[in-house]
Amino acid sequence: MSVTQIPLPFLYTVDHIGPGHAREALARDVLAGLTACPKWLPPKWFYDATGSALFERITRLPEYYPFRRELGLLREHAPEIARLTGAENLVELGSGTSEKTALLLEALREAGTLRTYTPVDVDGETLEAAARRVSAAHPGLAVWAVRADFERHLALLPRIGRRLVAFLGGTLGNLEEEARASFLAALRETLVPGDCLLLGADLVKDTGRLVAAYDDAAGVTAAFNRNVLAVLNRELGADFAPEAFAHVALYDARRHRIEMRLRATRTMRVRFRVPSLEVGFRAGEEMRTEISAKFYRYLLERELARAGYVPVRWYTDPGQDFALALAEVPGAPAARPDGDPARPRRGRRQGGA
């Protein structure tokens, strides 16, 4: 781990990944996923500079409702979330550009409780740029920008003040059900009574709308999907021909999830320099690059309860497209690190809104 103070007041970076780690992790994932049957890759490798820019375009597409719905929910309910949680430290997992987080930060500042912001992301450049913007917009706010993989480094996150952990964008749905359970339980182990979790969750709906959100008419999502092959070429010395793969998006109704895949349009062999590997593709063979689970309220709240959380609020839009689930760690609020008891929160009621 390395800790660096950026030349701005109260802005620090913490790196749990270090040089070379990302390439090594990518090589491990390639070895595991591309030698499996069927082939797969985890979606976190989409987000190099090009992939991040393409995803920003996706969030503005007419077909891609999740970004707009979640943003609308935060605009409407962030003040109540701030009041209910009384959070001193906003921890955001997979923070990206921190655009939606601005609403939570402002609400917590207005509530008078905010002391620290802890964005967590695997992309160091995006993380630092977002942290600088937040620091400039909130003078006096302590910002600890943590470069980490939230599937591996949860136990290493700073434990500063009473925390609200935000996991937005429906990113929880990128995990398989077993991995979701492990993630929620591991996160719960790092939290103390009085800490809260805010989840963004895409909801089950019309199949046509779900598929369209991942297969837009302009082809931006297709370019985003194929860009992962450019990442493999650059980082691991592979020789993929991205144009030889077709973008596929389908809905698995049994598992309530979208799957994005890349389908080989011809038979080919792909060579990697690191790891030393050669992978064959048949014409028509598909490689899964992302899953995105869609939720029913009762099933998500059951997953949260099994991991040790108590549901507090359920916020959704009139069309039931997207939801914010607010949950807390039960028990008396824990003592703060400085020994002062956490201030009781006002107006806490159980149940949904």
N, C-alpha and C positions, 0 to 999 in steps of 0.2 A: 504494500500500500504506500502511496505517496500523497502528501498533502502540500498544496501550493497556494499561496495568497496571490491572487491577481491584483494588479495595481489599481484597485478600486476599494473604497472602504467596505469592510464587512463581507467581502466576496472571496470564497475559498473553493478550491477544487480538490476532490479526493478521488484517487484513481486506484480501483481494485483490480484492474485488468492489465495495465502495463503494456509496454511495447512487445509486439509479436504475439500477444495472447489471442487477438481476434483471428489472425491467420491460422494459428494452431487449432483454435476451436472450430473454425470453418472446415479445416482439413479433416478433423474428427467427424464432423457432421456429414461431410461428403462420403467418407469411408463407410459410415454407418448407413446412411440413407440411400446412396446410389448402388450399394451392393445388396440392398434388401429387395424383396419382391412383394408388392409393387414398390417402385422407387419413390423416394420422398426427400424433401428438404424442409428445414424449419423456416418460417417466414421472417425471422429476424434479419436474414441476410439480404432482404430487399433494400434495406435502408442505407445505401451509400449516398453520396451527394445527389447523384442522378435520381435514384429511387425516392429519396426524400422529396425532391422537387416534383417528381411525377405524382407522389401521393398528395402533395399540396394541391395539385391540379384536380385530382380525383375528388377531394373534399368539396370542390366548387361545382362539380358536375350535377346536372339536374337529376340524374338517376340515383346519386349517392345521398340518400336522405339521412344516414346516421349522424353525420357531422352537424347538420342543421338542427336536427331534433335534440341532440345532446346540448348544443350551444343554447338553444331556446330554453331547455330545462334549467340550465345553470343560471341564465339571466333571470329566470323567474324565481328560483328557489335558493340561490346562493346565500341570500341574507338569513333565511331560516336555518340552512345548514350551518352557517357560522354561529348563529345563536345556540343551536342545539349542541354543537360539539365544543364550543369554547376553545377551539384549537389554538395552541401557541406555535406549533410547528406543522406547516403543511408539507407533507411528503408526497411527491408525485412519481409514480413508477411509470417508466416509458414516457418521459415528459415531452420528448420531441421539441417542438418550437414553443411550448408552454402557452399557446394562444388562448385556449379555453381556461387555463389556470388563472389568467388575469382576473376573471370574475370572482373566483374563490378568494384570491389574495385581497382584492378590494373589499369584499364582504367581511373578511376576517379583520382587515385593518379598521373598517368602520365599526366593527363590534368591539374593538379595543383590545383584542387578545393576541394578535399576530406578533411573533417575535422572530421566527425563523422560517425560511423556505428551503426545502431539500429536494431539488429535482434529481431524478435518477434515470440515466439512459446509457446505452451501450456505445452510442456514437459521440465521441468526445468533442468533435467540432460543433455539432448541433447543440450539444449540451452547454458548452461554454458560451456560445453566441446567445442562447436563450437566457442563461444566467446573467449575462451582462445587461441584457434588456430589462430584466426584472429588477436587477440591482439599481439601474439608472432610474427606473420608474418609482422605486420605493427606497429613497435614501434612509439609511439607518436600519434597514432590514438586513439581518444576517442571512446570507445565501451560501449554503453548502452544496455545491454541485458535485454529485457523486457519479463517477463513471463506473458502472457495474452492470452485471447481468442479473436481473431480478429473479431468475430461476436458480441462481447459484450463490448470491451474495446477500440475501436478506438479513442474515444474522449480523452482518457487518455494517448495516446502516446506522447513522448517528441516532442516538436515543436522547434527543433534546426536547424537554418540555412535554406538554400534552399534545399528542399527535393526531392529525387527521391524514390518513393515507388515501390518496386518490389514485384510482386505477381506471382511467377513462378510455373512451373510444371503442368499447367493446373488446378490448385486447384480451380479457379473460377468455373469450371464446376461441382464441387461437390455440388454446391448450386442449389436449384430449381430456376426457372426463377424469381419468385417474390422475393425470398431471395437475388438473385444476384442484382436485382434492388435496394433493400434496402441497401445492403452492399456497392454498388458503390456510392449511394447517401450519406450514412453516412460517408464514407471515404472522399468524396468530401467536406463535411462540415468541416472536420478537416484541409483541405489544403488551401493554399492561392495562389493568382495569381503568376505564375512562377514555382510553384511546378509541378512535373510530375508523371505519373503513367506508369509503364511497366508491361504489362500482358503477361503471357505465355498462349497460347490457342491451344488446339488440334483441328484439322480441320476435317470436314466431309470427309469420304473416303470410300473405299471398305469395306463392312461389315465384310468379312472374316478376313481382317487384324485387324480391330477394335476388334473383339471378341478374336482373338488369343492373342492380347496384354494383355487381362485380363483373359486368360485361357491357360497358357503356357503348353507345353508338359511335362515339368519337374515337374509340380504340385506345384511350389513355390507360385503362387498366391492363389491356393486353401488352402495351409497351412496358408498363410497370412490372408485369409478371416476367416478361422475357429479359428484363434488365438483370435479373438475378444470374443469368448465364454470362452476361458481361462481367459481373462481379467475380464469378468463378474463373473466367479467362484471365482477368487482371491479377487476382490475388493468388491463384493456385497454378497458373500457367496452363490452363485447360484450352482446348481448341474447339469449343462449341461454336456452331453456326446458328446464332439466335433466330435468324430468318427461317430456319428449317423446323421451327417449333411453333405450333398453333396454340393460342390461348384458349383454355376451356374453363367454363364456370358452370357448376351444376349444384342442385340442391338434393341432399340425402334426407328424405322425409323421415326415415326411421330414426336417424341420429339427430335430426333437427339441426343440420349444419350445411353451410355452403362449403364446397371444395373447389379450390382453384388448382388447375393442373396445366402442364405443358405437354402437348402431344407431338411426338416425332412425326414429321410428314414423309420421312423416308428412312430406310435402314442406314445406320451409321455407327461408327465407333468414335468415342471421344477419349482423348488422352489427357492425363493430368501429370504435371511435373511434380507437384507436391499435393497429396501423397503420390508416390509412384503407382499409377493406377490407369487401367484402360476399361472403359465402360461401354457396353454395346446397347444400342436401341434398335428395336424392330420398328418398321413402319406402322404407325398407329399406336405405339406404346406410349403410355402416359406416366408422367412423373408428378406427384402431388407436391405443390409448393405452399399451400396454405389451407387450413380449415378455419371456419368462422362459425362457431356454434351460436344458435339462436335460442332464446330462453322463454319458458313460461315462468310466471312469478313464483308459483308454489315450488317448482323444482329448484330455482336458484336460491330461494330462501331456505329450502331444505339443505342444499349444499353448504350454505353459510352456517346453519345451525349445527350440522355435523362437524364443522371445523371449529366450533366454539364461539360463534358470534350470535348476538341477539339483534334481530331486525328492528329498526327504529322508524324508518320512513321508506315509502316507495313512491317515487315521483315518475309520472309518465305523461306523455302528450295526449291530446284528445283522440288521436287516431291509433293509440296503443302501438306506435312504431318502435319506441325506444324507452328505456327506463334508467333512472338513477336509483340505486339501492343503497341506503345508508344503514350501517350496522355498527354496533359497538361491542367492545370487550366488556363482559359483565363483571360486576363487583364494585366495591367502593373505589372511587378514584385514587390512584396511587400517589405516593409522595413524589414531588418533582425532584430532579437531580440535586437541586440546591437545598433540599430538605423541607421546603414549604409545601403544605398540602395543596393539591390541585383545587382550584376554585370550583365549587359546585355549579353545574349548568342550570340555566333557568328554563322552565317551561317544558321539561322532558315528559313526553307521553309515549307510550308504546303504540304500535300499529301504524298502518300506512296512511298516506295522505292522498 
